[in-house]
Amino acid sequence: MQTTKTKNIDTKYTQMEHLTNSANLWDFVPKYNANHLLLVFMLDIASIIFALLLVGVDVQLSSLVKSWHLNLITSSTIIMVWITSFVALSVYDVDRIIRFGSELKQVVIASILSALIVMGIFYLFDIIQARSTLLAEFGIAAIISIIWRLVFRIRQVISAAKKILTPQRILIIGTGELSQQIADLIERSPGIQQIVGFVSNGKKSTTSLPVVGSLNDDISEIAKREAIDEVVIALPNKDYDKLSSMVMALRKLSIPVHVVPSYLNLALYTPTVRHLGDLSLINLQSSAMSSRQRLFKRVFDIIVSGFAILLTLPVMIAVAIAIKLDSPGDILFKQVRVGENGKPFKMFKFRSMVANAEALQKKVNQVDENGNVIHKSRNDPRVTHIGRIIRKTSLDELPQLFNVFFGDMSLVGPRPELAWVVENYQPWQHQRFDVPQGITGWWQVNGRSDKPCHLNTDQDIYYVKNYSFWLDIKIVLMTVPALLKGKGAF
C-alpha cells in the first residue's frame, strides 16, 4: 500500500515534470492586472521619450533654441502616434496577449506601424528629419519596451513556478458523489493542490479525507482555521439557498469561489467559466470590468482629477477659510466608506456639519414606510450655515478629487457607502461594489434623486452591468447640468 509520504513525493515529481512543459507552465502565469497595465503603459511613454532624448538631442542640439517649437510638434506627434498604434493593435489587451511571444510580436508590429505613419505624416507636412534618426528612435523605444515586458514576464514565470510547487489548499463544500468526483479531478490536475477536506451537507462521505464542518457552521471561520486558498461548492439544488451567504462570507476573505454548474441562476455574481479537467466550474469572483477597461478608467481618473485639483485649488482654499471662520472643528471631514470589493477607505469631504455630527447620527436616522433606514434629511439640524451652501453647490465633494487621484475612488461609479449601511444590505445589493466607487454616477445624473444611494442600488447595478468607458464620459458630461440644477443635493 502506498504511504502518504510516498504519494506526496510522487506528486512533487509529477509537478516538476510540468515545469519543463511550457504549455502547462503558462497556464499558471497570471495575466497583467490593472496596476501592471498602467505601469507598462506609462513605461511605454517613457521609452519613446527616452529614445527621442537619446537620439534627437544629439542630432538637433545646434538648432534646439531656434526651432524648439518644431521639436515640440514633431516629438508630440511621434509620442501620440506611438501610443495610438500600441492601443489600436491591442498591445494592452490582456485577453488576447497571454504569452510573451505574442506580446513581443505585437510590440514589434506596433513599432513598425508607428514609424511608417510618422514618416508619412512628416512627408505630407514637409517636415525634414532623417529617416535613420526616426528608425533609431522607434527602434530604441521598441527595445526598451520589450525589456520592460521581459522583466515583468520573468517575474510572472517565477511566480507561476512557485504556485505550481506550493500546495493550494482547497475546501470542497458538499459530501456527495459529485464532491468525490471533483476531488479526483483536482488530484489529477496540474499543480500541487491539497484537498483539506469537505463541508458536509448531510450526505455520507465515501472518502478518507476529513469532514471539517457542516453547512450550519460559519464558513469563514472554517476557511480561516484551515488556511484555505480556494473553495469549490458542489451542492444539490435544495441546498443552494445557503449559497449567497457563503459567497459573501468568503468574498470578504478574498478567497476564490467556484461552483459546479447547476440550473440555478447565478447571474447575480457575474460568473465566468473555468475548466478543471473535463469539468466546468463557475467562478463567482470575476470582475465586472476587463483589465483594458480598468487601464483606460485609471488613466482618465489620474489626468482629469489632477487637472481638476489644479483648477479648483483657489476655490478649495476659499471654502476651507469659510469653514474655519463659520464653526469650530476640522476643515476636512474624514469618514470610513466601503469601496470596491468591500474594501474600506477614508473618504474626504469638506466639513459641512458640527464637529460631533457622527455621534448624533442615530438621533436623526428615520425609517420609511418600507422599513428602509434614511440617514440623510433636508433639514438636518447638524448642518452648519456654510455647510448648507457647500452641500447645495456640491463644493463639499471637492476633496474627493484627491481620493480619485490616489486610487481610492474613481470619478464615475456608485457612491461609496457607509459601513453600517452595507451591513444591512441584501445579497443582490453587493453587486454595486464590483466596480470602483465614484464621485458621480448613473443615479446622480438621472434626476439626482432625493433618496440616499443605498435606495438607488438598481441604478448602480445598471451601471455595473452596462459599463463602458464611453458611459463614464457620458455621465461626466451629464454631471455638469445636474450640479447646476442642484436637485437632490442637501
C-alpha positions as CSV (number, residue, x, y, z in Angstrom):
1,M,0.0,0.0,0.0
2,Q,1.4,3.4,-1.0
3,T,2.1,5.7,2.0
4,T,1.1,9.3,2.2
5,K,4.7,10.4,2.2
6,T,5.5,8.4,-0.9
7,K,2.4,9.8,-2.6
8,N,3.5,13.3,-1.9
9,I,7.0,12.6,-3.3
10,D,5.4,11.2,-6.5
11,T,3.1,14.2,-6.8
12,K,6.0,16.6,-6.5
13,Y,8.0,14.7,-9.1
14,T,5.0,14.8,-11.4
15,Q,4.7,18.6,-10.9
16,M,8.4,19.1,-11.6
17,E,7.7,17.5,-15.0
18,H,5.0,20.1,-15.6
19,L,7.7,22.9,-15.1
20,T,9.6,21.6,-18.1
21,N,6.4,21.7,-20.2
22,S,5.9,25.4,-21.3
23,A,2.2,24.9,-22.1
24,N,1.5,23.7,-18.6
25,L,3.6,26.5,-17.0
26,W,1.9,29.2,-19.0
27,D,-1.4,28.0,-17.7
28,F,-0.2,29.3,-14.3
29,V,1.3,32.6,-15.4
30,P,-1.1,35.3,-14.3
31,K,-2.3,38.0,-16.7
32,Y,-1.4,41.6,-16.2
33,N,-3.7,43.2,-13.7
34,A,-4.9,46.9,-13.9
35,N,-1.8,48.2,-11.9
36,H,0.6,46.3,-14.2
37,L,-1.1,47.6,-17.3
38,L,-1.0,51.2,-16.0
39,L,2.7,50.9,-15.2
40,V,3.5,49.2,-18.6
41,F,1.5,52.0,-20.3
42,M,3.5,54.7,-18.5
43,L,6.8,52.9,-19.2
44,D,5.9,52.7,-22.9
45,I,5.5,56.5,-22.9
46,A,8.8,56.8,-21.0
47,S,10.5,54.6,-23.6
48,I,9.7,56.8,-26.6
49,I,10.5,59.9,-24.7
50,F,13.9,58.5,-23.7
51,A,14.6,57.4,-27.3
52,L,13.7,60.9,-28.5
53,L,16.1,62.5,-26.0
54,L,18.9,59.9,-26.7
55,V,18.7,60.3,-30.5
56,G,17.1,63.7,-31.1
57,V,19.1,65.9,-28.7
58,D,22.4,64.8,-30.4
59,V,21.1,65.4,-33.9
60,Q,19.2,68.7,-33.3
61,L,21.2,70.3,-30.4
62,S,22.6,73.1,-32.6
63,S,19.1,74.2,-33.7
64,L,17.2,73.4,-30.5
65,V,16.9,77.0,-29.4
66,K,15.9,78.3,-32.8
67,S,13.4,75.5,-33.6
68,W,12.2,74.5,-30.2
69,H,8.5,74.8,-31.3
70,L,9.3,72.4,-34.3
71,N,10.9,69.9,-32.0
72,L,7.9,70.1,-29.7
73,I,5.5,69.4,-32.5
74,T,7.5,66.6,-34.0
75,S,8.1,65.0,-30.6
76,S,4.5,65.2,-29.6
77,T,3.4,63.7,-33.0
78,I,5.8,60.8,-32.5
79,I,4.6,60.1,-29.0
80,M,0.9,60.3,-29.9
81,V,1.3,58.0,-32.9
82,W,3.4,55.6,-30.9
83,I,0.8,55.2,-28.1
84,T,-2.2,55.2,-30.6
85,S,-0.6,52.4,-32.6
86,F,0.0,50.3,-29.4
87,V,-3.6,50.8,-28.4
88,A,-5.0,50.1,-31.8
89,L,-3.1,46.9,-32.2
90,S,-4.3,45.6,-28.8
91,V,-0.8,45.6,-27.2
92,Y,-2.7,46.3,-23.9
93,D,-5.4,43.7,-24.4
94,V,-4.5,41.1,-21.9
95,D,-7.3,38.8,-23.0
96,R,-5.6,38.4,-26.4
97,I,-1.9,38.6,-25.4
98,I,-1.1,35.9,-22.9
99,R,2.3,34.6,-23.8
100,F,5.5,36.6,-24.2
101,G,5.9,35.6,-27.8
102,S,2.5,37.1,-28.7
103,E,3.3,40.2,-26.8
104,L,6.7,40.6,-28.4
105,K,5.1,40.2,-31.9
106,Q,2.5,42.9,-31.2
107,V,5.1,45.4,-29.8
108,V,7.3,44.9,-32.9
109,I,4.3,45.3,-35.3
110,A,3.1,48.4,-33.5
111,S,6.5,50.0,-33.5
112,I,6.9,49.4,-37.3
113,L,3.4,50.7,-37.9
114,S,4.0,53.9,-35.9
115,A,7.3,54.5,-37.6
116,L,5.7,54.2,-41.1
117,I,2.8,56.5,-40.0
118,V,5.2,59.2,-38.7
119,M,7.2,59.1,-41.9
120,G,4.0,59.6,-43.9
121,I,2.9,62.5,-41.7
122,F,6.3,64.2,-42.0
123,Y,6.3,63.7,-45.7
124,L,2.8,65.2,-46.1
125,F,3.6,68.3,-44.0
126,D,7.2,68.7,-45.4
127,I,8.8,68.2,-42.0
128,I,12.5,67.3,-42.6
129,Q,14.0,64.7,-40.3
130,A,16.4,61.9,-41.4
131,R,14.8,58.5,-41.8
132,S,17.8,57.0,-40.0
133,T,17.0,59.2,-37.0
134,L,13.4,58.1,-37.0
135,L,14.2,54.5,-37.3
136,A,16.7,54.8,-34.5
137,E,14.2,56.5,-32.2
138,F,11.5,53.9,-32.8
139,G,14.0,51.0,-32.7
140,I,15.4,52.1,-29.3
141,A,11.9,52.7,-27.9
142,A,10.8,49.2,-29.1
143,I,13.8,47.6,-27.5
144,I,13.2,49.4,-24.2
145,S,9.5,48.4,-24.2
146,I,10.5,44.8,-24.8
147,I,13.0,44.9,-21.9
148,W,10.2,46.2,-19.6
149,R,7.9,43.4,-20.6
150,L,10.6,40.8,-20.3
151,V,11.3,41.8,-16.7
152,F,7.5,41.5,-15.9
153,R,7.3,38.1,-17.6
154,I,10.3,36.8,-15.8
155,R,8.7,37.8,-12.5
156,Q,5.4,36.2,-13.6
157,V,7.1,32.9,-14.6
158,I,8.9,32.8,-11.2
159,S,5.6,33.4,-9.5
160,A,3.9,30.7,-11.6
161,A,6.7,28.2,-10.8
162,K,6.2,29.0,-7.1
163,K,2.4,28.5,-7.5
164,I,3.0,25.1,-9.1
165,L,5.3,24.0,-6.3
166,T,3.3,25.5,-3.5
167,P,0.3,23.5,-2.4
168,Q,-3.1,25.2,-2.9
169,R,-5.3,24.3,0.0
170,I,-8.8,23.5,-1.4
171,L,-12.0,23.1,0.6
172,I,-14.9,21.2,-1.1
173,I,-18.4,22.1,0.1
174,G,-20.6,19.0,-0.2
175,T,-20.1,15.3,0.6
176,G,-22.0,13.6,-2.1
177,E,-20.8,11.6,-5.1
178,L,-20.2,14.8,-7.2
179,S,-17.9,16.1,-4.5
180,Q,-15.8,12.9,-4.7
181,Q,-15.6,13.3,-8.5
182,I,-14.3,16.8,-8.1
183,A,-11.7,15.6,-5.5
184,D,-10.4,13.0,-8.0
185,L,-10.2,15.6,-10.8
186,I,-8.3,18.1,-8.6
187,E,-5.8,15.4,-7.6
188,R,-5.1,14.7,-11.3
189,S,-4.8,18.4,-12.3
190,P,-1.5,20.3,-12.9
191,G,-0.1,22.0,-9.8
192,I,0.1,20.7,-6.3
193,Q,-3.5,21.0,-4.9
194,Q,-4.1,19.8,-1.4
195,I,-7.7,19.0,-0.6
196,V,-8.0,19.9,3.0
197,G,-11.4,18.3,3.5
198,F,-15.2,18.6,2.9
199,V,-18.0,20.6,4.4
200,S,-20.9,18.2,5.0
201,N,-24.3,18.8,3.6
202,G,-25.8,15.8,5.3
203,K,-24.6,13.2,2.7
204,K,-22.3,10.4,4.0
205,S,-18.8,10.9,2.8
206,T,-17.2,8.0,1.0
207,T,-13.6,9.4,1.0
208,S,-10.8,9.1,3.5
209,L,-10.5,12.9,3.6
210,P,-11.8,14.6,6.8
211,V,-15.1,16.4,7.1
212,V,-14.1,19.8,8.6
213,G,-17.6,21.2,9.2
214,S,-21.2,21.4,8.1
215,L,-23.4,23.9,6.3
216,N,-24.7,25.1,9.6
217,D,-21.2,26.3,10.6
218,D,-19.6,29.6,9.9
219,I,-17.8,29.0,6.6
220,S,-15.5,32.0,7.0
221,E,-14.3,30.6,10.4
222,I,-13.6,27.2,8.7
223,A,-11.7,28.9,5.9
224,K,-9.5,30.9,8.3
225,R,-8.9,27.9,10.6
226,E,-7.9,25.6,7.8
227,A,-5.9,28.3,5.8
228,I,-8.0,27.7,2.7
229,D,-6.8,29.1,-0.7
230,E,-9.8,28.1,-2.8
231,V,-13.3,26.8,-2.3
232,V,-15.3,24.5,-4.6
233,I,-19.1,24.3,-4.0
234,A,-20.7,21.1,-5.1
235,L,-24.2,21.1,-3.6
236,P,-27.6,19.8,-4.8
237,N,-30.2,22.4,-5.7
238,K,-32.0,22.0,-2.5
239,D,-29.0,23.4,-0.6
240,Y,-28.3,26.4,-2.8
241,D,-30.4,28.7,-0.6
242,K,-27.2,28.9,1.5
243,L,-25.0,29.9,-1.4
244,S,-25.4,33.7,-1.2
245,S,-24.3,33.9,2.5
246,M,-21.4,31.6,1.9
247,V,-20.1,33.5,-1.2
248,M,-20.3,36.9,0.6
249,A,-18.5,35.5,3.7
250,L,-15.7,34.1,1.5
251,R,-15.6,37.2,-0.6
252,K,-14.6,39.3,2.4
253,L,-11.6,36.9,2.9
254,S,-10.7,37.3,-0.9
255,I,-10.9,33.5,-1.3
256,P,-11.8,32.4,-4.9
257,V,-15.1,30.5,-5.0
258,H,-16.0,28.0,-7.7
259,V,-19.4,26.4,-8.2
260,V,-20.3,23.3,-10.1
261,P,-22.8,24.4,-12.8
262,S,-26.4,23.9,-12.0
263,Y,-29.7,25.2,-13.3
264,L,-29.6,27.9,-10.6
265,N,-29.5,31.4,-12.0
266,L,-26.1,32.8,-10.8
267,A,-26.0,35.9,-12.9
268,L,-26.2,37.9,-9.7
269,Y,-22.4,37.2,-9.2
270,T,-21.2,38.0,-12.7
271,P,-19.9,34.4,-13.2
272,T,-17.3,33.1,-15.7
273,V,-16.5,29.5,-16.5
274,R,-13.2,27.9,-15.6
275,H,-12.3,24.4,-16.8
276,L,-10.9,21.8,-14.3
277,G,-10.1,18.7,-16.3
278,D,-13.3,17.7,-18.1
279,L,-15.4,19.6,-15.5
280,S,-16.6,23.1,-16.0
281,L,-16.7,25.3,-12.9
282,I,-18.3,28.7,-12.4
283,N,-16.1,31.4,-10.9
284,L,-18.2,33.8,-8.8
285,Q,-15.5,36.5,-8.3
286,S,-14.9,37.7,-11.8
287,S,-14.6,41.4,-12.2
288,A,-17.3,43.4,-14.0
289,M,-14.5,45.3,-15.9
290,S,-11.8,44.0,-18.1
291,S,-8.1,44.9,-17.4
292,R,-8.2,47.1,-20.5
293,Q,-11.2,49.0,-19.3
294,R,-9.5,49.4,-15.9
295,L,-6.4,50.8,-17.6
296,F,-8.4,53.5,-19.5
297,K,-10.5,54.3,-16.5
298,R,-7.5,54.8,-14.3
299,V,-5.6,56.9,-16.8
300,F,-8.7,59.0,-17.3
301,D,-9.1,59.4,-13.5
302,I,-5.5,60.5,-13.0
303,I,-5.5,63.0,-15.8
304,V,-8.9,64.6,-15.1
305,S,-8.6,64.6,-11.3
306,G,-5.1,66.1,-11.4
307,F,-6.2,68.9,-13.8
308,A,-9.4,69.5,-11.7
309,I,-7.3,69.8,-8.5
310,L,-5.2,72.5,-10.0
311,L,-8.2,74.3,-11.5
312,T,-10.3,74.2,-8.2
313,L,-7.4,74.8,-5.8
314,P,-8.4,78.5,-5.2
315,V,-12.0,77.5,-4.6
316,M,-10.9,74.8,-2.1
317,I,-8.8,77.4,-0.2
318,A,-11.7,79.8,-0.1
319,V,-14.1,77.1,1.2
320,A,-11.5,76.0,3.8
321,I,-11.2,79.5,5.2
322,A,-15.0,79.9,5.3
323,I,-15.5,76.6,7.2
324,K,-12.8,77.6,9.7
325,L,-14.5,81.0,10.3
326,D,-18.0,79.6,10.5
327,S,-17.7,76.9,13.2
328,P,-15.1,75.2,15.4
329,G,-13.7,71.9,14.2
330,D,-11.5,70.4,11.4
331,I,-11.8,71.7,7.9
332,L,-11.9,68.2,6.4
333,F,-14.3,65.5,7.3
334,K,-12.7,62.0,7.0
335,Q,-15.1,59.1,7.1
336,V,-14.6,55.4,6.5
337,R,-16.6,54.2,3.5
338,V,-16.9,50.9,1.7
339,G,-15.1,50.8,-1.7
340,E,-14.6,48.3,-4.5
341,N,-14.9,44.7,-3.4
342,G,-16.0,45.8,0.0
343,K,-12.6,47.3,0.9
344,P,-12.9,50.2,3.4
345,F,-11.1,53.5,2.9
346,K,-11.1,57.1,4.3
347,M,-13.2,59.4,2.1
348,F,-12.5,63.2,2.3
349,K,-15.1,65.9,2.3
350,F,-15.2,69.5,3.4
351,R,-16.9,69.5,6.9
352,S,-20.5,70.7,6.5
353,M,-21.8,69.7,9.9
354,V,-21.0,70.4,13.5
355,A,-17.8,68.7,14.9
356,N,-19.6,65.9,16.7
357,A,-22.1,65.1,13.9
358,E,-21.4,61.3,13.7
359,A,-22.1,60.9,17.4
360,L,-25.6,62.4,16.7
361,Q,-26.3,60.2,13.7
362,K,-28.7,57.8,15.5
363,K,-30.8,60.7,16.6
364,V,-31.5,61.9,13.1
365,N,-32.0,58.4,11.4
366,Q,-35.5,57.8,10.2
367,V,-37.3,54.7,8.9
368,D,-39.6,55.0,5.9
369,E,-42.8,53.0,5.2
370,N,-40.8,50.2,3.6
371,G,-38.5,49.7,6.6
372,N,-35.5,51.4,4.9
373,V,-33.2,53.5,7.1
374,I,-32.9,57.1,5.9
375,H,-29.8,58.7,7.3
376,K,-30.0,62.0,5.3
377,S,-32.6,64.6,5.6
378,R,-33.1,68.0,4.0
379,N,-33.4,69.8,7.4
380,D,-30.7,68.0,9.2
381,P,-30.0,70.2,12.4
382,R,-26.3,69.2,12.4
383,V,-25.6,71.1,9.1
384,T,-23.8,74.4,9.6
385,H,-24.5,77.7,7.7
386,I,-21.6,77.3,5.4
387,G,-22.4,73.6,5.2
388,R,-25.8,74.2,3.6
389,I,-24.1,76.3,0.9
390,I,-21.4,73.9,0.0
391,R,-23.8,71.0,0.1
392,K,-26.2,72.7,-2.2
393,T,-23.4,73.5,-4.7
394,S,-21.7,70.2,-4.1
395,L,-18.5,72.0,-3.2
396,D,-18.1,69.8,-0.1
397,E,-17.2,66.9,-2.5
398,L,-14.1,68.6,-4.0
399,P,-11.6,67.0,-1.6
400,Q,-12.7,63.6,-3.1
401,L,-10.6,64.6,-6.2
402,F,-7.6,63.6,-4.0
403,N,-9.3,60.2,-3.3
404,V,-9.6,59.7,-7.1
405,F,-6.0,60.8,-7.8
406,F,-4.6,58.4,-5.2
407,G,-6.8,55.5,-6.4
408,D,-9.3,55.0,-3.5
409,M,-12.1,56.1,-5.8
410,S,-13.0,56.9,-9.4
411,L,-14.5,59.9,-11.0
412,V,-17.5,57.8,-12.0
413,G,-19.1,54.9,-10.2
414,P,-21.6,54.0,-7.4
415,R,-21.2,56.2,-4.4
416,P,-19.1,54.8,-1.5
417,E,-21.5,53.7,1.2
418,L,-21.3,53.8,5.0
419,A,-20.1,50.5,6.6
420,W,-23.1,50.2,8.9
421,V,-25.5,50.7,6.0
422,V,-23.7,47.9,4.0
423,E,-24.1,45.5,6.9
424,N,-27.9,45.7,6.3
425,Y,-27.6,45.1,2.6
426,Q,-29.5,42.4,0.9
427,P,-27.2,40.0,-1.1
428,W,-28.1,41.4,-4.5
429,Q,-27.1,44.9,-3.5
430,H,-23.5,43.9,-3.1
431,Q,-23.1,44.0,-6.9
432,R,-22.6,47.7,-6.7
433,F,-19.1,47.1,-5.2
434,D,-17.9,45.2,-8.3
435,V,-16.5,48.4,-9.8
436,P,-14.6,51.3,-8.3
437,Q,-16.8,53.7,-6.3
438,G,-17.1,57.2,-7.7
439,I,-17.8,60.9,-7.0
440,T,-20.6,61.0,-9.6
441,G,-22.7,58.1,-11.0
442,W,-25.6,57.0,-13.0
443,W,-28.3,57.6,-10.4
444,Q,-27.0,61.1,-9.6
445,V,-27.2,62.3,-13.1
446,N,-30.7,60.8,-13.7
447,G,-32.5,63.4,-11.7
448,R,-30.3,63.4,-8.6
449,S,-32.9,61.7,-6.6
450,D,-33.5,62.8,-3.1
451,K,-33.2,59.2,-1.9
452,P,-29.9,58.0,-0.3
453,C,-27.6,56.0,-2.6
454,H,-28.4,52.6,-0.9
455,L,-32.0,53.1,-2.1
456,N,-30.8,53.6,-5.7
457,T,-28.9,50.3,-6.0
458,D,-30.9,49.3,-9.1
459,Q,-29.4,52.4,-10.9
460,D,-25.9,51.4,-9.7
461,I,-26.3,47.8,-10.9
462,Y,-27.4,49.2,-14.3
463,Y,-24.1,51.0,-14.5
464,V,-22.1,47.9,-13.4
465,K,-23.9,45.6,-16.0
466,N,-23.6,48.1,-18.8
467,Y,-20.1,49.6,-18.0
468,S,-18.1,51.1,-20.8
469,F,-15.5,54.0,-20.9
470,W,-18.0,56.0,-23.1
471,L,-20.7,55.6,-20.4
472,D,-18.2,57.2,-18.0
473,I,-17.7,60.1,-20.4
474,K,-21.5,60.5,-20.8
475,I,-22.0,60.6,-17.0
476,V,-19.3,63.2,-16.6
477,L,-20.9,65.4,-19.2
478,M,-24.3,64.9,-17.7
479,T,-23.0,65.8,-14.2
480,V,-22.5,69.5,-15.0
481,P,-26.2,70.3,-15.7
482,A,-27.2,68.1,-12.7
483,L,-24.9,70.2,-10.5
484,L,-26.3,73.4,-11.8
485,K,-29.8,72.3,-11.0
486,G,-28.8,71.3,-7.5
487,K,-31.7,68.8,-7.2
488,G,-31.2,66.2,-4.6
489,A,-28.1,67.9,-3.0
490,F,-28.7,68.8,0.6
